[in-house]
Amino acid sequence: MIREPFLNAAIMLLLLAVPVVAHFTGNPFTITLATKVAILALAGVGLNIVLGLGGLVSFGHAVFFGIGGYAMGILAHHAQTFTPIMEVPFLIEGTKSMPIIWLVAVIASALAALAIGALSIRTSGVYFIMITLAFGQMFYYFAISWPAYGGEDGLPIYVRNSFPGLNTLDPIQFFALTYLVLGLALLFSARLARSRFGLALGAARQNVERVQTVGVDAFRLRLVAFVISGAITGLAGALFADLNRFVAPTMFSWHMSGEFIVFIILGGIARLFGPVVGAGLFILLEHYLGGISDYWLIYVGAILLGVVLFARGGLIGAVSGREVAHD
């Protein structure tokens, strides 16, 4: 068995090595695939905070992914058309600056998570799943009926947004940016899991009554985790929209929420690098099997079934053989 810290380091090195080799061999498409893996893994890292640490199965995390995407789309759209977002009571203009877009995406997603979490976290089990799913569908149908920003057809962005000191149109530079953001999110997630907050959140997952007995407000604990989770997933949504230079209502769909959960289950629930492994495997299967058959998701389902039945710790757990995540 390989110790999990060494396995995690190997995963990060592999995710870095593949696009670097592709860059020197003149294969920009592979770099784009690696960038997509990093961004979707980032979304999975966000979900893993509430699912892995908090034990909350959110089937509506695509809400925050979509909010982040539309934050990018709306700001960039108004910047490229030279029209203000609003003029009364004060002027708000669009922007092509990634740092500003990221800040707006994170704040908007966090506020949405605060509102959704305040309602949904009061429930548990299948009721929590259904409420988060309902919110996801509400946002999805709202985006479809929003003609100002493309409606069902989505909203194209002609030029990728800018980041100081980088040429974001260069695939390897944009990958480096997403890779760095993913690394910081993983570091934050690891620190959070080891903190007093993370330990209390894990205890609430195992026994809510016992945590409340010692004076810890489990509702507030889970709500804070939900907000943090939503903010990280929203940042991933902004990056994903920038990668594609396109934003569409499908970013809100329950299919997207389901994919995030699949990433975590494949890699390992509560495993620090579970979303990275899961996203990488999913994108590889989509790329290679999708070209062979339109029914490639059948193979994903078979692999997922095998992981659930025979590798309860996910692929990382199967290789490392350890039960403790975030090492």
RODO-2510 file (C-alpha; in nm, 4 decimals, decimal comma):
residues 327
     n   res          X          Y          Z
     1     m     0,0000     0,0000     0,0000
     2     i     0,1140     0,3555    -0,0769
     3     r     0,0887     0,6094     0,2028
     4     e    -0,1739     0,8679     0,1197
     5     p     0,0511     1,1786     0,1434
     6     f     0,2888     1,0281    -0,1161
     7     l    -0,0054     0,9282    -0,3327
     8     n    -0,1452     1,2810    -0,3154
     9     a     0,1908     1,4279    -0,4147
    10     a     0,2118     1,1869    -0,7087
    11     i    -0,1368     1,2894    -0,8239
    12     m    -0,0446     1,6592    -0,8209
    13     l     0,2792     1,5903    -1,0075
    14     l     0,0963     1,3847    -1,2687
    15     l    -0,1655     1,6571    -1,3173
    16     l     0,1196     1,9027    -1,3716
    17     a     0,3363     1,6780    -1,5882
    18     v     0,0715     1,5876    -1,8466
    19     p     0,0033     1,9435    -1,9712
    20     v     0,3718     2,0384    -1,9503
    21     v     0,4649     1,7459    -2,1771
    22     a     0,1702     1,8339    -2,4031
    23     h     0,2960     2,1925    -2,4254
    24     f     0,6420     2,0877    -2,5431
    25     t     0,4982     1,8340    -2,7890
    26     g     0,2541     2,0863    -2,9359
    27     n    -0,0708     1,9315    -2,8118
    28     p    -0,2888     2,2162    -2,6781
    29     f    -0,6026     1,9991    -2,6619
    30     t    -0,4470     1,7826    -2,3888
    31     i    -0,3646     2,0991    -2,1945
    32     t    -0,7290     2,2027    -2,2208
    33     l    -0,8388     1,8610    -2,0890
    34     a    -0,6010     1,8950    -1,7928
    35     t    -0,7367     2,2448    -1,7261
    36     k    -1,0914     2,1070    -1,7287
    37     v    -0,9876     1,8383    -1,4792
    38     a    -0,8354     2,0995    -1,2468
    39     i    -1,1468     2,3197    -1,2591
    40     l    -1,3961     2,0378    -1,2043
    41     a    -1,1750     1,9009    -0,9276
    42     l    -1,1929     2,2456    -0,7650
    43     a    -1,5735     2,2253    -0,7717
    44     g    -1,5474     1,8783    -0,6169
    45     v    -1,3181     2,0111    -0,3425
    46     g    -1,5904     2,2602    -0,2545
    47     l    -1,8605     1,9936    -0,2388
    48     n    -1,6330     1,7577    -0,0453
    49     i    -1,6319     2,0013     0,2481
    50     v    -2,0037     1,9489     0,3130
    51     l    -2,0307     1,5951     0,1758
    52     g    -1,7072     1,4460     0,3058
    53     l    -1,6568     1,6418     0,6271
    54     g    -2,0153     1,7383     0,7053
    55     g    -2,2009     1,4344     0,5724
    56     l    -2,4513     1,6514     0,3808
    57     v    -2,5431     1,5096     0,0405
    58     s    -2,6114     1,8260    -0,1582
    59     f    -2,7720     1,7569    -0,4941
    60     g    -2,7878     2,1259    -0,5804
    61     h    -2,4265     2,2390    -0,5755
    62     a    -2,4529     2,3211    -0,9442
    63     v    -2,6388     2,6330    -0,8226
    64     f    -2,3119     2,7816    -0,7001
    65     f    -2,1232     2,6543    -1,0039
    66     g    -2,3771     2,8264    -1,2276
    67     i    -2,3785     3,1472    -1,0232
    68     g    -2,0014     3,1671    -1,0586
    69     g    -2,0323     3,1051    -1,4312
    70     y    -2,2988     3,3688    -1,4813
    71     a    -2,1060     3,6181    -1,2666
    72     m    -1,8234     3,5821    -1,5182
    73     g    -2,0580     3,5849    -1,8183
    74     i    -2,2525     3,8932    -1,7159
    75     l    -1,9484     4,1000    -1,6176
    76     a    -1,7537     4,0022    -1,9297
    77     h    -2,0562     4,0482    -2,1571
    78     h    -2,1081     4,4061    -2,0435
    79     a    -1,7360     4,4750    -2,0735
    80     q    -1,7183     4,3459    -2,4315
    81     t    -2,0361     4,5292    -2,5386
    82     f    -1,9350     4,8513    -2,3557
    83     t    -2,2699     4,8710    -2,1781
    84     p    -2,3143     4,9262    -1,8024
    85     i    -2,4837     4,6608    -1,5907
    86     m    -2,6815     4,9345    -1,4188
    87     e    -2,6754     5,3145    -1,4006
    88     v    -2,9285     5,3894    -1,1271
    89     p    -2,8883     5,4441    -0,8349
    90     f    -2,5158     5,4141    -0,9144
    91     l    -2,3052     5,3074    -1,2095
    92     i    -2,1861     4,9444    -1,2289
    93     e    -1,9840     4,8481    -1,5328
    94     g    -1,8606     4,5160    -1,6634
    95     t    -1,5031     4,3980    -1,6367
    96     k    -1,2586     4,1608    -1,8033
    97     s    -1,0365     4,1311    -1,4954
    98     m    -1,0295     3,7779    -1,3537
    99     p    -0,9503     3,8801    -0,9921
   100     i    -1,2554     4,1093    -0,9816
   101     i    -1,4740     3,8465    -1,1492
   102     w    -1,3554     3,5818    -0,9037
   103     l    -1,4355     3,8092    -0,6094
   104     v    -1,7875     3,8727    -0,7400
   105     a    -1,8384     3,5010    -0,8123
   106     v    -1,7235     3,3988    -0,4639
   107     i    -1,9363     3,6603    -0,2859
   108     a    -2,2479     3,5877    -0,4945
   109     s    -2,2105     3,2118    -0,4453
   110     a    -2,1479     3,2505    -0,0729
   111     l    -2,4604     3,4663    -0,0300
   112     a    -2,6683     3,2150    -0,2259
   113     a    -2,5258     2,9327    -0,0129
   114     l    -2,6131     3,1273     0,3013
   115     a    -2,9755     3,1661     0,1922
   116     i    -3,0134     2,8095     0,0617
   117     g    -2,8303     2,6579     0,3573
   118     a    -3,0372     2,8513     0,6113
   119     l    -3,3440     2,6743     0,4739
   120     s    -3,2142     2,3322     0,3724
   121     i    -2,9788     2,2507     0,6639
   122     r    -3,2760     2,2522     0,9008
   123     t    -3,3678     1,9216     0,7358
   124     s    -3,1649     1,6029     0,6920
   125     g    -3,1430     1,2901     0,4817
   126     v    -3,3610     1,2659     0,1737
   127     y    -3,5365     1,5946     0,2601
   128     f    -3,2063     1,7834     0,2443
   129     i    -3,1254     1,6161    -0,0883
   130     m    -3,4626     1,7090    -0,2374
   131     i    -3,4535     2,0708    -0,1169
   132     t    -3,1076     2,1315    -0,2633
   133     l    -3,2206     1,9624    -0,5858
   134     a    -3,5277     2,1875    -0,5960
   135     f    -3,3135     2,5001    -0,5617
   136     g    -3,0933     2,3759    -0,8438
   137     q    -3,3907     2,3308    -1,0747
   138     m    -3,5287     2,6724    -0,9788
   139     f    -3,2054     2,8418    -1,0851
   140     y    -3,1865     2,6278    -1,3982
   141     y    -3,5328     2,7319    -1,5197
   142     f    -3,4689     3,0922    -1,4221
   143     a    -3,1544     3,0973    -1,6407
   144     i    -3,3497     2,9446    -1,9309
   145     s    -3,6116     3,2206    -1,9050
   146     w    -3,3544     3,5039    -1,8782
   147     p    -3,3381     3,6363    -2,2373
   148     a    -3,1145     3,9320    -2,1480
   149     y    -2,8252     3,6870    -2,1101
   150     g    -2,8984     3,4329    -2,3798
   151     g    -3,1763     3,2339    -2,2181
   152     e    -3,1694     2,8708    -2,3257
   153     d    -2,9018     2,9395    -2,5896
   154     g    -2,6457     3,0592    -2,3362
   155     l    -2,4082     3,3547    -2,3501
   156     p    -2,0815     3,3504    -2,5511
   157     i    -1,7755     3,5468    -2,4406
   158     y    -1,5499     3,6221    -2,7339
   159     v    -1,2178     3,6781    -2,5567
   160     r    -1,0966     3,5114    -2,2366
   161     n    -1,0685     3,7446    -1,9397
   162     s    -0,7348     3,8826    -1,8275
   163     f    -0,5100     3,8156    -1,5296
   164     p    -0,2201     4,0490    -1,4398
   165     g     0,1112     3,9269    -1,5817
   166     l    -0,0362     3,6345    -1,7781
   167     n    -0,1551     3,5689    -2,1314
   168     t    -0,4676     3,3716    -2,0459
   169     l    -0,5251     3,2825    -2,4117
   170     d    -0,2104     3,0696    -2,3931
   171     p    -0,3388     2,7243    -2,2827
   172     i    -0,0387     2,6415    -2,0623
   173     q    -0,0551     2,9753    -1,8794
   174     f    -0,4270     2,9422    -1,8150
   175     f    -0,3686     2,5867    -1,6927
   176     a    -0,0968     2,7093    -1,4560
   177     l    -0,3436     2,9592    -1,3116
   178     t    -0,6156     2,6987    -1,2531
   179     y    -0,3583     2,4537    -1,1148
   180     l    -0,2435     2,7121    -0,8613
   181     v    -0,6019     2,7882    -0,7559
   182     l    -0,6709     2,4156    -0,7140
   183     g    -0,3553     2,3732    -0,5059
   184     l    -0,4559     2,6590    -0,2759
   185     a    -0,8065     2,5150    -0,2382
   186     l    -0,6638     2,1725    -0,1486
   187     l    -0,4302     2,3322     0,1060
   188     f    -0,7219     2,5242     0,2555
   189     s    -0,9360     2,2093     0,2681
   190     a    -0,6578     2,0155     0,4432
   191     r    -0,6116     2,2911     0,7017
   192     l    -0,9864     2,3173     0,7523
   193     a    -1,0205     1,9433     0,8152
   194     r    -0,7498     1,9552     1,0851
   195     s    -0,8831     2,2708     1,2516
   196     r    -1,1158     2,2790     1,5513
   197     f    -1,3936     2,3747     1,3118
   198     g    -1,3261     2,0731     1,0905
   199     l    -1,3071     1,8347     1,3842
   200     a    -1,6356     1,9698     1,5214
   201     l    -1,7940     1,9363     1,1770
   202     g    -1,6801     1,5743     1,1572
   203     a    -1,8174     1,5092     1,5042
   204     a    -2,1532     1,6587     1,4039
   205     r    -2,1585     1,4234     1,1037
   206     q    -2,1236     1,1250     1,3364
   207     n    -2,3516     1,2338     1,6204
   208     v    -2,5358     1,5673     1,6174
   209     e    -2,6896     1,5227     1,9634
   210     r    -2,3544     1,4620     2,1288
   211     v    -2,2053     1,7745     1,9695
   212     q    -2,4983     1,9862     2,0822
   213     t    -2,4665     1,8450     2,4332
   214     v    -2,1184     1,9992     2,4682
   215     g    -2,2484     2,3395     2,3584
   216     v    -2,1690     2,3399     1,9857
   217     d    -2,4387     2,4766     1,7543
   218     a    -2,4481     2,2078     1,4835
   219     f    -2,6755     2,4144     1,2586
   220     r    -2,4406     2,7118     1,2549
   221     l    -2,1427     2,4815     1,2076
   222     r    -2,2952     2,3176     0,9025
   223     l    -2,4169     2,6490     0,7638
   224     v    -2,0667     2,7974     0,7725
   225     a    -1,9320     2,4850     0,6002
   226     f    -2,2067     2,5116     0,3381
   227     v    -2,1189     2,8756     0,2676
   228     i    -1,7472     2,7971     0,2341
   229     s    -1,8314     2,5046     0,0081
   230     g    -2,0568     2,7179    -0,2111
   231     a    -1,7939     2,9908    -0,2445
   232     i    -1,5272     2,7464    -0,3664
   233     t    -1,7682     2,5849    -0,6125
   234     g    -1,8676     2,9293    -0,7386
   235     l    -1,5035     3,0115    -0,8086
   236     a    -1,4786     2,6892    -1,0086
   237     g    -1,7850     2,7959    -1,2081
   238     a    -1,6224     3,1269    -1,3025
   239     l    -1,3075     2,9448    -1,4179
   240     f    -1,5104     2,6870    -1,6121
   241     a    -1,7012     2,9596    -1,7965
   242     d    -1,3719     3,1322    -1,8766
   243     l    -1,2254     2,8069    -2,0063
   244     n    -1,5143     2,7576    -2,2476
   245     r    -1,5719     3,1301    -2,3049
   246     f    -1,9381     3,0406    -2,2769
   247     v    -2,1981     3,0193    -2,0030
   248     a    -2,5281     2,8310    -2,0272
   249     p    -2,8171     2,7193    -1,8042
   250     t    -2,6770     2,3633    -1,8078
   251     m    -2,4264     2,4804    -1,5469
   252     f    -2,7229     2,4821    -1,3050
   253     s    -2,8558     2,1402    -1,4038
   254     w    -2,8922     1,8472    -1,1677
   255     h    -2,6690     1,6484    -1,4040
   256     m    -2,3813     1,8790    -1,3102
   257     s    -2,4516     1,8359    -0,9391
   258     g    -2,4571     1,4595    -0,9938
   259     e    -2,1200     1,4705    -1,1692
   260     f    -1,9638     1,6473    -0,8705
   261     i    -2,0918     1,3720    -0,6408
   262     v    -1,9601     1,1057    -0,8800
   263     f    -1,6134     1,2675    -0,8710
   264     i    -1,6052     1,2427    -0,4931
   265     i    -1,7355     0,8858    -0,4762
   266     l    -1,4890     0,7640    -0,7406
   267     g    -1,1898     0,9244    -0,5711
   268     g    -1,3062     0,8650    -0,2147
   269     i    -1,5524     1,0482     0,0079
   270     a    -1,3700     1,2802     0,2523
   271     r    -1,0383     1,2034     0,0814
   272     l    -0,8479     1,5251     0,0213
   273     f    -0,7572     1,4323    -0,3364
   274     g    -1,0719     1,2314    -0,4033
   275     p    -1,2254     1,5011    -0,6272
   276     v    -0,9009     1,5306    -0,8270
   277     v    -0,8834     1,1588    -0,9000
   278     g    -1,2562     1,1382    -0,9677
   279     a    -1,2585     1,4360    -1,2044
   280     g    -0,9498     1,3074    -1,3855
   281     l    -1,0977     0,9608    -1,4378
   282     f    -1,4344     1,1034    -1,5472
   283     i    -1,2784     1,3351    -1,8075
   284     l    -1,0548     1,0568    -1,9399
   285     l    -1,3524     0,8252    -1,9814
   286     e    -1,5551     1,1017    -2,1446
   287     h    -1,2740     1,1762    -2,3896
   288     y    -1,1755     0,8234    -2,4890
   289     l    -1,5026     0,6314    -2,4510
   290     g    -1,7158     0,9213    -2,5754
   291     g    -1,5482     0,8898    -2,9131
   292     i    -1,6373     0,5203    -2,9286
   293     s    -1,9954     0,5204    -2,8058
   294     d    -2,2690     0,7683    -2,7193
   295     y    -2,3452     0,5456    -2,4211
   296     w    -2,0088     0,5886    -2,2505
   297     l    -2,1800     0,6800    -1,9226
   298     i    -2,2787     0,3131    -1,8918
   299     y    -1,9118     0,2326    -1,8358
   300     v    -1,8858     0,5128    -1,5806
   301     g    -2,1848     0,3631    -1,4007
   302     a    -2,0214     0,0200    -1,3973
   303     i    -1,6997     0,1633    -1,2524
   304     l    -1,8978     0,3615    -0,9953
   305     l    -2,0849     0,0473    -0,8939
   306     g    -1,7572    -0,1402    -0,8544
   307     v    -1,6111     0,1363    -0,6383
   308     v    -1,9193     0,1470    -0,4135
   309     l    -1,9252    -0,2306    -0,3695
   310     f    -1,5568    -0,3158    -0,3475
   311     a    -1,3662     0,0069    -0,2678
   312     r    -1,5659     0,1971    -0,0072
   313     g    -1,2764     0,4401     0,0362
   314     g    -1,2781     0,5176    -0,3341
   315     l    -0,9829     0,4680    -0,5651
   316     i    -0,7520     0,6499    -0,3236
   317     g    -0,8660     0,4283    -0,0389
   318     a    -0,8131     0,1174    -0,2536
   319     v    -0,4525     0,2178    -0,3237
   320     s    -0,3578     0,3647     0,0147
   321     g    -0,5636     0,1275     0,2276
   322     r    -0,6187     0,3940     0,4901
   323     e    -0,9435     0,5134     0,6422
   324     v    -0,8258     0,8541     0,7566
   325     a    -0,8513     1,1196     0,4889
   326     h    -0,6757     1,4543     0,4550
   327     d    -0,3357     1,3185     0,5543
***
